[in-house]
Amino acid sequence: MQVIGGLWIFSVVGGWFSFLTLSYIVVLILYTAPVLYEKYEDHVDTAAEKAMVQIDKQYAVLNAKVLQKIPGGRLSSIKQH
């Protein structure tokens, strides 16, 4: 599911730029992100933990209201952890 979402976001953003520009942006991010993470590791980890809590809450709501109501689907048999 995460791969599909990532590809969808990549395709939407890719529609805004040419391939060369998008490639340059990706390379730039790949080289700067590790340096910025090392510098602000504590702040990033704190923000990521808060984001994961919110994502888990939203998934629980989605699971209860939508996914559990799909009859015979693969997602209805998945147990929430």
C-alpha positions, 0 to 999 in steps of 0.5 A: 500500500505504501509503494502504491501511494509513493508511486502516485505521489511521484506521478503527481509531482512528476506531472508538474516538472520535466524529467530532467528537473525532477531528476535534479530535485531527487538527486539534490534531496538524496544528497542533502536529506542525510545531512539535515537529518543528522543535524536535526535528528531529535526534532525529526524523530519527535515529529515522526513519532507524532505523525505515526500516532496520528496516522495510526488513529486515522487508519483505525477510523478508516478500518472501522468505518470502511475496510471492515464493511467490505464483505469477503475482502482480503482487508476485512480478515486483517486483524488490527495490531 
